[in-house]
Amino acid sequence: MNTLAMPPDFESRVLRDEPMAKHTSWHVGGPADVFFKPLDVADLSMFLRSLAPSVPIMWIGLGSNLLVRDGGFRGAVIETHGVFAELERRGENEVWSGAGVACAKLAKQCIKWGLGPAEFFAGIPGTLGGALAMNAGAFGGETWSHVVAVATLDRAGMRHERLASDFTVGYRHVSGPVDEWFLGARLRFEPRPGVSNDDIRMLLARRKATQPIGEWSCGSVFTNPPDDHAARLIDSLGLKGFRIGGARVSEMHANFIVNDGTASAADIEQLIEHVRSAVERANGVKLSTEVRIVGEVRRG
Ligand SMILES: Cc1cc2nc3c(=O)[nH]c(=O)nc-3n(C[C@H](O)[C@H](O)[C@H](O)COP(=O)(O)OP(=O)(O)OC[C@H]3O[C@@H](n4cnc5c(N)ncnc54)[C@H](O)[C@@H]3O)c2cc1C
């Protein structure tokens, strides 16, 4: 039973107790009190203004880096995929992309425009918003290497234009103005003629040979520690194939945990902790999760 009050205008449009398992690539996660897909920025601004300041807010893209615990999320989840969907060329070398654009679409459109290197975005199965929040990267490319400026929305529904220099960016880490979320970004590329969708297909085929693509996962669970690889450390302990409930360390790539279809979020989180403490005991390295873990543990 949740108590998050909603003005009548929005009550008919929000989903109550929406299972987050439907919105994450691990296919696990308990209910969000309120789940809202806005029509546009103005609509979202109004929605945000209608929320009490104490209500936790979580924006999501495609849920490809998110572990929501089985007790769900007490607050409001805002889905951006397919909403902030503008994708336009701006001048010679710049592109504006809404936060809800799938990274794969951005990669393909840049190829059509003869701009790049943007092929790496095809390896990230999320939205640009998620890629901005994570500084997602693949095949040697990284999101924030291309960011000139971003548009954000704050809790009060106010839009801000921010420069890349307003953010501190590192490996899978981004911090900046608090309580602001990404609406989209101005990205800079170079002219890159002669690249085609075949190049993307080749990159993805290479990856498919080494990662359990197609199984339910969140990609790499842990960030790589300095000068090492999380997968190497985990593999060296013989943990490939180790399982808790329906969650299993992938036999193909030791930094992936896959859901065999029956896992709970608790299975996955326990497996994450098991792997983390095994690596720490054996190597003295404390792995950090790349995956964002949110929400409440299920009681009872
Ligand atoms: C098979 C597989 C392979 C993967 N390979 C890679 C890879 O090579 N490299 C890589 O970096 N990642 C990889 N990932 C992880 C994931 O795809 C990326 O982290 C991606 O950027 C997440 O995007 P998303 O839209 O799904 O974000 P979500 O999972 O929905 O959200 C992730 C985080 O971003 C926040 N967020 C989402 N949208 C916004 C927004 N608009 N404003 C502010 N915060 C926001 C969320 O609150 C959450 O904290 C992989 C995942 C899978 C399943």
PDBQT file of the ligand as one rigid body, heavy atoms in Angstrom, charges set to zero:
ROOT
HETATM    1  C1  LIG A 401      24.439  -6.864 -22.472  1.00  0.00    +0.000 C 
HETATM    2  C2  LIG A 401      24.902  -5.537 -21.895  1.00  0.00    +0.000 A 
HETATM    3  C3  LIG A 401      26.097  -4.981 -22.325  1.00  0.00    +0.000 A 
HETATM    4  C4  LIG A 401      26.536  -3.756 -21.798  1.00  0.00    +0.000 A 
HETATM    5  N1  LIG A 401      27.708  -3.237 -22.251  1.00  0.00    +0.000 NA
HETATM    6  C5  LIG A 401      28.122  -2.045 -21.777  1.00  0.00    +0.000 A 
HETATM    7  C6  LIG A 401      29.334  -1.439 -22.257  1.00  0.00    +0.000 A 
HETATM    8  O1  LIG A 401      30.027  -1.970 -23.118  1.00  0.00    +0.000 OA
HETATM    9  N2  LIG A 401      29.714  -0.263 -21.715  1.00  0.00    +0.000 N 
HETATM   10  C7  LIG A 401      28.980   0.369 -20.779  1.00  0.00    +0.000 A 
HETATM   11  O2  LIG A 401      29.374   1.455 -20.335  1.00  0.00    +0.000 OA
HETATM   12  N3  LIG A 401      27.839  -0.165 -20.311  1.00  0.00    +0.000 NA
HETATM   13  C8  LIG A 401      27.384  -1.339 -20.790  1.00  0.00    +0.000 A 
HETATM   14  N4  LIG A 401      26.226  -1.876 -20.313  1.00  0.00    +0.000 N 
HETATM   15  C9  LIG A 401      25.492  -1.186 -19.214  1.00  0.00    +0.000 C 
HETATM   16  C10 LIG A 401      24.438  -0.169 -19.673  1.00  0.00    +0.000 C 
HETATM   17  O3  LIG A 401      23.946  -0.470 -20.955  1.00  0.00    +0.000 OA
HETATM   18  C11 LIG A 401      24.968   1.259 -19.643  1.00  0.00    +0.000 C 
HETATM   19  O4  LIG A 401      25.384   1.635 -18.348  1.00  0.00    +0.000 OA
HETATM   20  C12 LIG A 401      23.916   2.274 -20.123  1.00  0.00    +0.000 C 
HETATM   21  O5  LIG A 401      24.513   3.539 -20.227  1.00  0.00    +0.000 OA
HETATM   22  C13 LIG A 401      22.697   2.380 -19.203  1.00  0.00    +0.000 C 
HETATM   23  O6  LIG A 401      21.711   3.111 -19.892  1.00  0.00    +0.000 OA
HETATM   24  P1  LIG A 401      20.172   2.983 -19.533  1.00  0.00    +0.000 P 
HETATM   25  O7  LIG A 401      19.431   3.955 -20.378  1.00  0.00    +0.000 OA
HETATM   26  O8  LIG A 401      19.738   1.579 -19.639  1.00  0.00    +0.000 OA
HETATM   27  O9  LIG A 401      20.218   3.461 -18.033  1.00  0.00    +0.000 OA
HETATM   28  P2  LIG A 401      19.429   2.837 -16.781  1.00  0.00    +0.000 P 
HETATM   29  O10 LIG A 401      19.931   1.468 -16.519  1.00  0.00    +0.000 OA
HETATM   30  O11 LIG A 401      17.971   3.008 -16.971  1.00  0.00    +0.000 OA
HETATM   31  O12 LIG A 401      19.949   3.797 -15.624  1.00  0.00    +0.000 OA
HETATM   32  C14 LIG A 401      21.297   3.739 -15.214  1.00  0.00    +0.000 C 
HETATM   33  C15 LIG A 401      21.573   4.912 -14.266  1.00  0.00    +0.000 C 
HETATM   34  O13 LIG A 401      21.451   6.125 -14.995  1.00  0.00    +0.000 OA
HETATM   35  C16 LIG A 401      20.463   6.968 -14.386  1.00  0.00    +0.000 C 
HETATM   36  N5  LIG A 401      19.766   7.658 -15.490  1.00  0.00    +0.000 N 
HETATM   37  C17 LIG A 401      19.112   7.096 -16.530  1.00  0.00    +0.000 A 
HETATM   38  N6  LIG A 401      18.639   8.062 -17.340  1.00  0.00    +0.000 NA
HETATM   39  C18 LIG A 401      18.986   9.251 -16.779  1.00  0.00    +0.000 A 
HETATM   40  C19 LIG A 401      18.787  10.616 -17.133  1.00  0.00    +0.000 A 
HETATM   41  N7  LIG A 401      18.122  10.976 -18.250  1.00  0.00    +0.000 N 
HETATM   42  N8  LIG A 401      19.298  11.575 -16.328  1.00  0.00    +0.000 NA
HETATM   43  C20 LIG A 401      19.984  11.235 -15.211  1.00  0.00    +0.000 A 
HETATM   44  N9  LIG A 401      20.199   9.968 -14.802  1.00  0.00    +0.000 NA
HETATM   45  C21 LIG A 401      19.705   8.987 -15.593  1.00  0.00    +0.000 A 
HETATM   46  C22 LIG A 401      19.550   6.020 -13.642  1.00  0.00    +0.000 C 
HETATM   47  O14 LIG A 401      18.873   6.678 -12.582  1.00  0.00    +0.000 OA
HETATM   48  C23 LIG A 401      20.552   4.999 -13.130  1.00  0.00    +0.000 C 
HETATM   49  O15 LIG A 401      21.219   5.481 -11.992  1.00  0.00    +0.000 OA
HETATM   50  C24 LIG A 401      25.755  -3.087 -20.829  1.00  0.00    +0.000 A 
HETATM   51  C25 LIG A 401      24.539  -3.645 -20.420  1.00  0.00    +0.000 A 
HETATM   52  C26 LIG A 401      24.101  -4.842 -20.952  1.00  0.00    +0.000 A 
HETATM   53  C27 LIG A 401      22.776  -5.408 -20.524  1.00  0.00    +0.000 C 
ENDROOT
TORSDOF 0
